[in-house]
């Protein structure tokens, strides 16, 4: 019976899946074990940061570089961002009378928001804010490497788990016979 020829995986789909759900890109190309390890590692690292810092860890308003890194975790980051937006929306509704910020330095509105967040015991404070954002941001940067890995493997047409080679199964190489 003839062997069915399969086409190589789509590298763009592998990259999008790897971003959307960390590890899904590797599962798509047939590396399920690696995908599961990535899924649990990225998820645990990201949510450890959120557990330390709370919902304001994913802060698109005032911490844009950390936020960009955190969004590399895909759905994890999107859920964190959604919860952070809900918190800010609630505070904004309570402070609807305050004047808007005009840009530049933190204005009166930001100080009011920060004081309201502190009053509600939701504020992210020093030094916990640094550790929380570092955990969540590093999870995103690690996933960025995993996205590149999944896309590159798919582009090269590599599928499935790597099989152990015969060389690694040998215990010791046999010495070659000398000519003298």
N, C-alpha and C positions, 0 to 999 in steps of 0.2 A: 504494500500500500504506500502511496506517495505521501511524503511529509508535507503538511500544509505550511506554506511560506507566510510568515507574519511580517507586517510592516513595522518599522521601528516606531517607538512611542513618540507622540508629538511633544517637543521640548517646551513649547509655550503652554500647553495644557499641564504638563508636569510642574512648571514654575507657578502657574496660577493655583493649582491644587496645593502645592507646597506652601504658598502664602496663606491661602484661605484656611486650611487646617494643617498645622505643622505636622509633617510626616506623611501627609496624603500623597505628595508628589513621589516619594519613595515607594509607597504602597502601589501607586499607579504603574510604576515601572517594574514591579514585581519584587521589590526589596521590602517585604512586609516587616521583618524583624527590625531592620534599621528604622523604618517608618514608625513603629511602635515606640522604640527608644526615643526618637526625636519628639514624638507627640507628648510622651510623659515628661521628658526633660524640659522642654520649652514651656509646657503648661505649668509644671511645678515651679519653675523659676519665675515665670511671670506672676502667677497667683501668690507666690511668697512675697513678692514686692507689693502687690495689692493688699495682702494681709497686713503687712507692716504699715503701709501708708494710707490705706483706705481708698475711697472712691476718687479722691483728688490726685492720685498718683498719675493718671493719664490726663495731663493738663494741657490742652491745646491752646488755651488763652495765654498762659504766662511761661510755659516751659516747652517751646516749640521743638527744640532739638531732641529732647528726651521723648517728646510725643511722637516725633517721626520714627525714632528707633522702636518705640513701643508698638507702633502700628504695623511693624514687620511681623508681629505675632499673629496677624490675621484676625480670626474671629475672637480670640482672646482679647486683643487690643480693642476691637470694635465694641465688645461688651463692656470693657472698662471705660471706654470713651462715652458710651451711651449712659452709663450710670453717673459719670462725672457731669455730663450735660444735664441730667435730671437734677442733680444737686444744685448746680449753678442756676438752673431755671427756677427752682424753688426759692433760692435766695434772691434772685432778680425780681421775682413776683412780690416778695416781702419788702423789697427796697425800691419799688417802682417810682418813688418820689425823688430819689437821688439824681443829681445831674450826671450825664454820661461822661466817660473819659474822653479827653481830646488827643490822646496819644502821648508818646514820650514817657516821662516818669510816671510812676503810679499816681493816679489822681484820687480825687475825693471818693469817687465811686468804688475804686478798687479797695481803698482803705475801709469803706463801709462794708463791702462784701467780705473782706478778710475778718473784720471784727464780728460780723454776723456768723461766719463759719466757725470762728473761735467760740462764740457764745453757744452755738449748737453742738460744740465738741466734735466738729468735723474737720477742722483746719489741719493741714499737714504742716508739721513744725520741724525745725532743725533739731537734731541731726537725722531724725528718722526720714525726713523727706529725701535726703541724699541717698540713703541706703535703699529706700523703697523704689525710687526712680532708677537707681543703678540696677537693681534686680530685674525690674520690668524692661528696662532699656537693653540690658545685656541679653535677655531672652529674645528680644526682637533682632538684635544683631547676630546672635547665634542662628536664629531661623533664617536670616538673610543668607548666611553661608550654606545652610541646608537647601534653600531655594536654588542657589547657584549649583550645588552638587546635583540635585535632582534634574535640573534643566540640562546640565552638562552631560550627565549619564544618558539622558534621553536623546540628546543631540548626537552622542556617539553611538547610539543604538544598543546600549547595554541594558539588558533586562534580566530579571531574576536574581536570586541570591548567588553570590560567587561560590563555586564549588571548590572544595579543597583539592590541591594539586597532589600528584604522586610524590613529589619531592618532599613535601612537609610530612608525609606519612613515614618516610624512611627514618630509621633511628640514627644511624651513623653512616656516612659514605664509606664505601670500601676503598682501601688504598690501591692506587694503580701499581702495576708491576713495573719494576725498574729495568732498564735495558742492560745494565752492567752486571 
